[in-house]
Amino acid sequence: MSDFPQTPETPESIESVVDLNTPETAHIPVTDATEQGSVTATTSVPYLPHVSQRSPWVGRIATVVAAALVGGLAGHFSAPRTTSALTIAQNNAQPAATTMAGGLSIPALVSRVDKTIVGIDVKGSGSEDQGTGMIITPDGLVLTNNHVIAAASQGGTITVTRVGTTKALSATLVGTNPANDVALLRIDNAHNLPAVTFGNSNALLVGDNVVAIGNALGLALGTPTVTSGIVSALGRTVTASSSSSSETLNGMIQTDAAINPGNSGGPLLDAQGDVIGMNTAVAGTLADGTSAQNIGFAIPVATIESLLPKLKAGQSVVTHGAFIGVEISTLTAALQAEYGYTESAGVVVMSVIAGTGAASAGVKQGDLIIAIDGQNVASDQDVSSVVSALRPGDTIHATIMRGTKKVHLDITLGHVPNGF
């Protein structure tokens, strides 16, 4: 996509973007750098944009910087002359750094992980796109978003640039998973590289400190942008769509750390510098012109880890665009206590979208899905895996706990509704 809204901050209620519990829905357009599209949020949002060379962002940045310099110079030269001596107190000590809850300062955290981050440049189908990736093995496996490398999926070139360097290294696409927006690359002829450490995304709490690192706006490969914030919410469902595809991503981490085009595929770090998510989506502007503020989304590493074996084996997941019509979250101890479930595993229906197969079948908010087609489901990823293999028009048999009663429902899958 060629134009992106700036990353916003979380309002008290994010229902307008991605709250599975909200009875009302609002649609928030979001774009990705490959082609124009929108990400809507009912409890949904878009891929975290990567940067396209066709994007006007670079020009806009130059204009803003120039304007700031001109303003500063104008202020300086127009200041009245004075003959009075000017004395300013000066402290030559190292600037104080913000310390994260885990004890590391942000500069120390960045220094610990920056050599594991790469900028990604993709050329293919007549376009050039940029994003971010993270090295996950010493022999050069790199994790990123599928939408970052989509332009090269049918032929093209991928290069990566490590932090602190300017040399572009060739990379090969290993596996793709468009349904979950994850892809795996390998840096050619790589060995003994530093690699990220995965943290425990299942242990995250709302309010935990986080840091986002990425190739924001493609300003300069090898010199990533660092922003910080907190975990604003957990278990969000985000629907990302473009003119050619649409995917629903479940269990997303919401953060107010600034996320911009080019951050796609970069790490969201906890206070120890461990990766707890991959920055993927950002909310933009409502149809009435209201701007969402600091609302970004990351795929939890717990979800990513479950996908890596097939990606490493070179398998690519094909999705047919089937849509159940529910926004879901993996059952946690907190949800179990809130709803009074006696089951220890399953997927909670946070909301049901009107006009969909789930709504027609009688699925209700608060239902606990424990099996689909006789196969137990213990996480939102389990549901996504089943649905991604099916097509609109197919029917699934869902086993649901509703209070103390077991309910069996046949749900006809459909397409993602227009504007969702």
C-alpha positions as CSV (number, residue, x, y, z in Angstrom):
1,M,0.0,0.0,0.0
2,S,1.2,3.5,-0.6
3,D,-0.3,5.4,2.3
4,F,-0.5,4.6,6.0
5,P,-2.2,6.2,9.0
6,Q,0.2,7.0,11.9
7,T,0.1,4.6,14.8
8,P,-2.3,5.6,17.5
9,E,-3.0,5.3,21.2
10,T,-5.5,3.1,23.0
11,P,-8.8,4.7,24.1
12,E,-10.4,3.3,27.2
13,S,-12.6,1.2,25.0
14,I,-11.1,-0.2,21.9
15,E,-14.3,-1.7,20.8
16,S,-14.2,0.6,17.8
17,V,-11.2,-1.2,16.6
18,V,-10.9,-4.6,18.1
19,D,-12.8,-5.5,21.1
20,L,-14.4,-8.9,21.0
21,N,-16.8,-8.0,23.8
22,T,-18.3,-5.0,22.2
23,P,-21.9,-5.0,21.0
24,E,-21.1,-2.2,18.6
25,T,-18.7,-2.4,15.8
26,A,-16.7,0.3,14.0
27,H,-14.5,-0.1,10.9
28,I,-11.0,1.3,10.9
29,P,-9.2,1.4,7.6
30,V,-5.6,0.2,7.6
31,T,-3.2,-0.2,4.9
32,D,-0.2,-2.4,4.0
33,A,2.6,-1.3,1.8
34,T,2.1,-3.8,-1.0
35,E,-1.3,-2.8,-2.3
36,Q,-4.1,-0.5,-1.2
37,G,-6.6,-1.9,1.1
38,S,-8.1,-1.5,4.5
39,V,-8.2,-3.3,7.8
40,T,-11.4,-3.1,9.6
41,A,-11.9,-3.5,13.3
42,T,-14.8,-4.9,15.1
43,T,-12.3,-6.6,17.0
44,S,-10.2,-6.6,14.1
45,V,-7.4,-4.7,12.4
46,P,-4.8,-4.7,9.6
47,Y,-1.4,-6.0,8.9
48,L,1.2,-3.8,10.3
49,P,2.3,-2.0,7.3
50,H,5.6,-2.4,5.6
51,V,7.0,0.3,3.4
52,S,6.6,0.5,-0.3
53,Q,9.0,2.5,-2.4
54,R,5.9,3.9,-4.1
55,S,4.8,5.3,-0.8
56,P,4.6,9.1,-0.3
57,W,5.8,8.7,3.3
58,V,9.5,9.2,2.4
59,G,8.7,12.5,0.7
60,R,6.5,13.6,3.5
61,I,9.2,12.9,6.1
62,A,11.7,15.0,4.1
63,T,9.2,17.8,4.0
64,V,8.5,17.7,7.7
65,V,12.2,17.6,8.6
66,A,12.9,20.5,6.3
67,A,10.1,22.5,7.8
68,A,11.4,21.9,11.3
69,L,14.9,23.0,10.3
70,V,13.6,26.1,8.5
71,G,11.5,27.0,11.5
72,G,14.4,26.6,13.8
73,L,16.7,28.7,11.7
74,A,14.0,31.4,11.2
75,G,13.6,31.6,15.0
76,H,17.3,31.9,15.5
77,F,18.0,34.7,13.0
78,S,15.0,36.7,14.0
79,A,15.9,36.7,17.7
80,P,16.9,40.2,19.0
81,R,20.6,40.9,19.6
82,T,21.8,41.3,23.2
83,T,25.1,42.2,24.7
84,S,24.3,40.4,28.0
85,A,26.4,37.4,28.9
86,L,24.5,34.1,28.7
87,T,25.2,31.5,31.3
88,I,23.7,28.1,31.0
89,A,24.2,25.3,33.5
90,Q,25.6,22.2,31.8
91,N,25.8,18.5,32.9
92,N,28.2,16.3,31.0
93,A,27.0,13.1,32.7
94,Q,25.5,10.3,30.7
95,P,21.7,11.0,30.1
96,A,19.5,9.1,32.4
97,A,17.8,6.2,30.8
98,T,14.3,4.8,31.5
99,T,14.5,1.6,33.3
100,M,12.0,-1.2,32.4
101,A,10.2,-3.2,35.0
102,G,12.6,-6.1,34.5
103,G,15.6,-4.0,35.6
104,L,17.1,-3.2,32.1
105,S,17.2,0.3,30.8
106,I,15.8,0.7,27.3
107,P,19.2,1.4,25.8
108,A,20.6,-1.7,27.5
109,L,17.7,-3.7,26.2
110,V,18.2,-2.4,22.7
111,S,21.9,-3.1,22.8
112,R,21.1,-6.7,23.9
113,V,18.9,-7.5,20.9
114,D,19.6,-5.1,18.1
115,K,22.1,-7.4,16.3
116,T,19.3,-9.9,15.9
117,I,17.1,-7.5,13.9
118,V,17.2,-7.2,10.1
119,G,15.7,-4.8,7.6
120,I,14.0,-6.6,4.7
121,D,13.9,-5.3,1.1
122,V,11.7,-7.2,-1.4
123,K,11.5,-6.7,-5.1
124,G,8.9,-8.4,-7.2
125,S,5.9,-7.9,-9.4
126,G,7.1,-4.5,-10.4
127,S,7.2,-3.2,-6.8
128,E,9.7,-2.8,-4.0
129,D,8.6,-3.2,-0.4
130,Q,10.4,-3.0,2.9
131,G,9.8,-4.4,6.4
132,T,11.5,-6.0,9.4
133,G,12.6,-9.5,10.5
134,M,14.3,-11.2,13.4
135,I,17.0,-13.8,13.3
136,I,15.7,-16.9,15.2
137,T,18.6,-19.4,14.6
138,P,22.4,-19.0,14.3
139,D,22.2,-20.4,10.7
140,G,20.2,-17.5,9.5
141,L,16.5,-18.4,9.8
142,V,14.5,-15.1,9.8
143,L,11.0,-14.6,11.0
144,T,8.8,-11.9,9.5
145,N,5.2,-11.2,8.3
146,N,3.9,-12.9,5.2
147,H,2.6,-9.6,3.8
148,V,6.2,-8.2,4.0
149,I,7.4,-10.8,1.4
150,A,4.2,-11.3,-0.6
151,A,5.6,-9.4,-3.6
152,A,8.3,-12.1,-4.0
153,S,6.2,-15.1,-3.3
154,Q,5.7,-15.7,-7.1
155,G,9.2,-14.8,-8.0
156,G,11.4,-11.9,-7.0
157,T,14.3,-11.1,-4.8
158,I,14.6,-10.7,-1.0
159,T,17.6,-9.1,0.8
160,V,18.2,-8.4,4.4
161,T,20.4,-5.8,6.1
162,R,21.6,-6.5,9.7
163,V,21.6,-3.7,12.2
164,G,24.8,-1.7,12.2
165,T,25.7,-2.7,8.6
166,T,24.9,-1.4,5.1
167,K,25.5,-4.6,3.2
168,A,22.4,-6.3,1.7
169,L,22.5,-10.1,2.2
170,S,20.5,-12.3,-0.1
171,A,17.8,-14.4,1.5
172,T,15.6,-17.3,0.4
173,L,11.9,-17.8,1.2
174,V,11.5,-21.0,3.2
175,G,7.8,-21.2,4.1
176,T,4.7,-19.0,4.2
177,N,1.5,-18.9,6.1
178,P,-0.8,-16.2,4.7
179,A,-3.6,-17.3,7.0
180,N,-1.6,-16.3,10.1
181,D,0.5,-13.7,8.3
182,V,3.8,-15.4,9.2
183,A,6.8,-16.2,6.9
184,L,10.2,-17.8,7.3
185,L,13.3,-16.8,5.4
186,R,16.9,-18.0,5.4
187,I,19.9,-15.7,5.0
188,D,22.1,-17.4,2.4
189,N,25.4,-18.9,3.6
190,A,24.9,-17.6,7.1
191,H,26.4,-19.1,10.3
192,N,27.1,-18.1,13.9
193,L,24.6,-15.3,13.9
194,P,23.1,-13.9,17.1
195,A,19.5,-15.0,17.6
196,V,16.5,-13.6,19.5
197,T,15.1,-15.3,22.6
198,F,11.4,-16.0,22.7
199,G,9.6,-15.1,25.9
200,N,6.4,-16.3,27.4
201,S,3.5,-14.5,25.7
202,N,1.0,-16.6,27.6
203,A,2.2,-14.9,30.9
204,L,1.7,-11.3,29.7
205,L,-0.5,-9.0,31.7
206,V,-2.2,-5.8,30.6
207,G,0.1,-3.0,31.7
208,D,3.4,-4.9,31.1
209,N,6.2,-2.8,29.6
210,V,7.1,-3.5,26.0
211,V,9.5,-2.2,23.4
212,A,9.0,-2.3,19.6
213,I,11.9,-2.3,17.2
214,G,11.6,-2.1,13.4
215,N,12.5,-0.6,10.1
216,A,9.9,2.2,10.6
217,L,9.1,4.1,7.3
218,G,12.2,2.5,5.7
219,L,14.2,5.5,6.9
220,A,17.5,3.6,6.7
221,L,18.1,-0.1,6.6
222,G,20.4,-1.1,9.4
223,T,19.3,1.6,11.7
224,P,16.0,0.5,13.2
225,T,13.5,2.7,15.1
226,V,12.8,2.0,18.8
227,T,9.6,2.8,20.6
228,S,8.2,1.8,24.0
229,G,4.8,1.4,25.6
230,I,2.7,-1.1,27.5
231,V,0.5,-4.1,26.7
232,S,-2.8,-2.3,26.3
233,A,-5.0,-5.4,25.9
234,L,-4.8,-9.1,25.2
235,G,-6.7,-11.6,23.1
236,R,-7.8,-9.1,20.4
237,T,-9.1,-10.4,17.0
238,V,-7.9,-8.5,14.0
239,T,-9.2,-8.8,10.5
240,A,-6.8,-7.6,7.9
241,S,-7.9,-7.2,4.3
242,S,-6.7,-5.9,1.0
243,S,-8.1,-5.9,-2.6
244,S,-6.9,-9.5,-3.0
245,S,-7.1,-11.2,0.4
246,S,-8.5,-11.1,3.9
247,E,-7.2,-12.9,7.1
248,T,-8.5,-12.9,10.6
249,L,-5.8,-13.1,13.2
250,N,-6.8,-14.2,16.7
251,G,-5.3,-13.7,20.1
252,M,-3.4,-10.6,19.2
253,I,-1.5,-8.5,21.7
254,Q,-2.5,-4.8,21.6
255,T,0.1,-2.2,22.4
256,D,0.4,1.6,22.5
257,A,4.1,1.4,21.5
258,A,4.3,3.4,18.3
259,I,4.2,1.2,15.2
260,N,4.6,2.5,11.7
261,P,4.9,1.3,8.2
262,G,8.1,-0.8,7.9
263,N,7.7,-2.2,11.5
264,S,6.0,-5.3,10.0
265,G,7.8,-8.4,11.2
266,G,9.8,-6.7,13.9
267,P,9.8,-7.8,17.5
268,L,7.7,-6.7,20.4
269,L,10.0,-7.2,23.4
270,D,9.2,-7.6,27.1
271,A,11.2,-5.9,29.9
272,Q,13.9,-8.6,29.7
273,G,14.5,-8.1,26.0
274,D,12.7,-11.4,25.1
275,V,10.4,-11.5,22.1
276,I,6.8,-11.8,23.1
277,G,5.2,-10.8,19.8
278,M,5.7,-9.9,16.2
279,N,4.5,-6.4,15.2
280,T,1.8,-6.9,12.5
281,A,-1.0,-4.4,12.4
282,V,-2.0,-0.9,13.2
283,A,-5.4,0.9,13.4
284,G,-6.0,4.0,11.4
285,T,-9.0,6.3,11.0
286,L,-12.7,5.7,11.3
287,A,-15.1,6.4,8.5
288,D,-16.2,9.6,10.2
289,G,-12.6,10.8,10.3
290,T,-11.9,10.0,13.9
291,S,-8.4,8.9,14.3
292,A,-7.5,5.9,16.5
293,Q,-4.6,6.7,18.8
294,N,-1.7,4.4,19.5
295,I,-3.4,1.1,18.7
296,G,-1.0,-1.5,17.4
297,F,-1.1,-5.3,17.3
298,A,1.4,-8.1,17.5
299,I,1.1,-11.8,16.9
300,P,2.0,-13.6,20.2
301,V,5.1,-15.8,20.0
302,A,3.1,-18.7,21.5
303,T,1.1,-18.7,18.2
304,I,4.2,-18.3,16.1
305,E,6.0,-21.2,17.8
306,S,3.2,-23.5,16.9
307,L,3.6,-22.6,13.2
308,L,7.4,-22.8,12.9
309,P,7.8,-26.6,12.4
310,K,5.7,-26.6,9.2
311,L,7.3,-23.4,8.0
312,K,10.8,-24.7,8.6
313,A,9.9,-27.9,6.7
314,G,9.1,-25.7,3.7
315,Q,5.3,-26.1,3.9
316,S,3.2,-23.2,2.8
317,V,-0.3,-22.8,4.1
318,V,-3.0,-21.9,1.6
319,T,-6.2,-20.2,2.9
320,H,-9.4,-20.1,1.0
321,G,-11.0,-17.2,2.8
322,A,-13.6,-19.1,4.9
323,F,-15.1,-17.2,7.8
324,I,-17.0,-18.5,10.8
325,G,-18.3,-15.2,12.0
326,V,-17.0,-15.1,15.6
327,E,-14.3,-13.3,17.4
328,I,-12.6,-15.7,19.7
329,S,-9.9,-15.9,22.5
330,T,-8.1,-18.9,23.9
331,L,-9.5,-19.9,27.3
332,T,-7.3,-18.5,30.1
333,A,-7.5,-18.7,33.9
334,A,-8.9,-15.1,33.9
335,L,-11.6,-16.0,31.3
336,Q,-12.4,-19.2,33.1
337,A,-13.0,-17.3,36.4
338,E,-15.0,-14.5,34.6
339,Y,-17.4,-16.9,32.9
340,G,-17.4,-19.7,35.4
341,Y,-16.3,-22.4,33.0
342,T,-15.6,-25.8,34.5
343,E,-13.5,-26.9,31.4
344,S,-9.8,-26.2,31.4
345,A,-9.4,-25.9,27.7
346,G,-11.3,-24.4,24.8
347,V,-11.9,-21.2,22.8
348,V,-14.2,-18.5,24.1
349,V,-16.6,-16.7,21.7
350,M,-16.1,-13.1,22.6
351,S,-18.6,-11.8,20.0
352,V,-20.8,-13.0,17.1
353,I,-20.9,-11.0,13.9
354,A,-24.4,-10.4,12.6
355,G,-25.3,-11.9,9.2
356,T,-22.6,-14.7,9.4
357,G,-22.9,-18.5,9.6
358,A,-22.2,-18.4,13.3
359,A,-25.1,-16.0,13.9
360,S,-27.5,-18.1,11.8
361,A,-26.5,-21.3,13.6
362,G,-27.2,-19.7,17.0
363,V,-23.7,-19.3,18.4
364,K,-23.8,-16.9,21.4
365,Q,-21.3,-14.6,23.0
366,G,-19.8,-16.5,26.0
367,D,-20.0,-19.9,24.4
368,L,-17.0,-22.1,24.8
369,I,-16.0,-24.0,21.7
370,I,-14.3,-27.3,22.8
371,A,-14.3,-29.2,19.4
372,I,-14.8,-28.8,15.7
373,D,-15.7,-31.8,13.6
374,G,-14.8,-34.1,16.5
375,Q,-11.4,-32.6,16.9
376,N,-10.6,-30.9,20.2
377,V,-9.6,-27.3,20.1
378,A,-7.6,-25.7,22.9
379,S,-6.6,-22.4,21.3
380,D,-7.7,-19.8,18.8
381,Q,-4.9,-21.1,16.6
382,D,-6.5,-24.6,16.6
383,V,-9.7,-23.0,15.2
384,S,-7.8,-21.0,12.6
385,S,-5.9,-24.1,11.4
386,V,-9.2,-26.0,10.9
387,V,-11.0,-23.1,9.1
388,S,-8.0,-22.1,6.9
389,A,-8.2,-25.5,5.2
390,L,-11.9,-25.1,4.3
391,R,-13.8,-23.0,1.8
392,P,-16.8,-20.7,2.0
393,G,-19.9,-22.9,1.8
394,D,-18.4,-25.7,3.8
395,T,-20.1,-26.7,7.0
396,I,-18.4,-27.5,10.4
397,H,-19.9,-29.2,13.4
398,A,-19.0,-27.3,16.6
399,T,-19.3,-28.8,20.1
400,I,-19.9,-26.0,22.5
401,M,-20.3,-25.6,26.3
402,R,-23.0,-23.1,27.2
403,G,-23.0,-22.9,30.9
404,T,-23.3,-26.5,32.1
405,K,-24.9,-27.7,28.9
406,K,-23.2,-29.2,25.8
407,V,-24.6,-27.8,22.6
408,H,-23.9,-29.1,19.0
409,L,-24.2,-26.6,16.2
410,D,-23.7,-26.9,12.4
411,I,-22.1,-23.7,11.1
412,T,-21.9,-22.9,7.4
413,L,-18.7,-21.0,6.6
414,G,-19.0,-17.8,4.6
415,H,-16.9,-15.0,3.3
416,V,-15.6,-12.1,5.4
417,P,-18.5,-9.5,5.2
418,N,-17.9,-6.4,3.1
419,G,-16.4,-3.6,5.2
420,F,-15.5,-5.9,8.0
